């Protein structure tokens, strides 16, 4: 039993995560290469290795001839009969080769073959490991800044966080731990090239999956994400269980879950809305926190006209159009936002009100007007008296009102 070889293979298997069979194959190829360097030919050489004991043997098939012309391929009858007493000219005899007889150059070449195979397998293992993590979030340690790119240590390999995938304003210090999204893994002669991102919307999705159990087990689905990295993100969620509130599950008790994600994204604001198959309702939700009076959506053209109260127009559009822009990305609709005054002047709101599905927006102001109209219709006379009574134009009317109260 070759104990030293077994121990070496066990150490390589654990440290490099390379299978023992692959290493034994590398040793076999190195011995064949050594024979080729030593004898000049290796077409007739065979190597056998016992995977249990790691004992190996090297054999060469040589033809028995009375007059030897090529020692690498032929053997004399006299030498052949020392191995097999029944050997005759033309027979093939297996001749054992002692690896100790190899020269220094042949041995060095065999060593290089083994090392090259180990490096290739190590690169392959690393590539397979990180290729399986593509589109996932991993924790890395900031190593160094290379120009405008940042090198992130991911454990057994380093990843590159390029300038385009960095959030503007974020600064990292060496040895700082951060979460990054594996954007792409490329196989190169120098090992896997891992491209990372801090701006990809997938980063937010994976963070919610790790933080929210309902998203992780599929009870709550993230149907759509729109992100402007470093500033704001909108996500639309849907629950497959009617007893589970998707928005509440993502927010968590006292906002614990979403706050943990906001903290990881370094203060980036996150709006969580309910997904709806009705595009009008979805667009209304997407424009949150702005209130909406009416939504006229065309699913075929993927366009929508949204009417908001005059005082909500700037909120609906957002700073530099951010709220409207994110809502459009989230829903996939081209959204045109108009104030109520603009819509009425153009006649678009009246057309919408005539539709049987129209549902008039009611805020506190509209509710108050609606209640006053109901009161006026029920008590036409009393309404005038009450109006005169509560809004006197002069002092004499106030005195009259006081006398009227005393008489009652």
C-alpha angles and dihedrals in degrees: 000000000000099000096173092055092046092052092048092050092048091052092049092047092054099040100038097028090231117147119246091234090059091050092049089051089053091052090050092052091047092054091050089049090050090052090050091052092046101043100022092238134059104172091110096043122110128187125200122191125184106221091203099053100017089228111150136194132194120210135182125201109224130179118234112239135165092226116036116215100165114032091192092062105021138054131195120251091243093054092043093055090055086064099034118014091202095055117134132185110284094030123122115237126192109230119195116228121211110221089206088071092064116111126243094261094049090049092049091050090050089051091051091051090055093047092047091051091049091051092048092049092046091053090047092050091049092048092050091046096053096034086062088055094052111133089020133112119245134176116243139176121237107244109175144327114252105193104295093342127083126218113221122195109222097181110268095020141029125241131204122234102196125205092253091056095048123097112242110251096022114124125188131199126211114272090021115139117228138166116242136181116237102231101177140347118211126191112229134168089253094052135275116333107214118198115202135194140199095179103055116112087227088071090064092046093051091046090054090049091053094044103038117058093198091058092045094053094042099249089118120037127203101221100179141005131195117184141181100188116236094012117051143342130194121199128184115212134192131194123220089195116066089209093059121079105216096202093046091049091053094044095047129197109328087351093293097143099046091041090057089055093045088052092052089050089050100245100324109158117240125200115197117197137174117261116229131185089220104086093208093056091042092053091048090052092045092057090058132165086038118083118235130212099189141355122201107189128182108201093190096053093032091229131126138188113211123194118200133176113275093249091051098053097095091044092051092050093042131202108328087350093296098137094050092043094052091045090054092051092046095051100030091232128123101237125205112192121201134174119244091252092052092048093050093047091052091045093235095117092052090054089052093048090056090058115102091231094057113130112188115229111241124195125162093282094052092044090054093051091047092052091049091053091051091050093049092051093050097043109023095164097041092050092062092046092048090048092052091044099051096039106045115182097207144012094263090059089051090054091048089052091050092050090048089054092050092050090053 
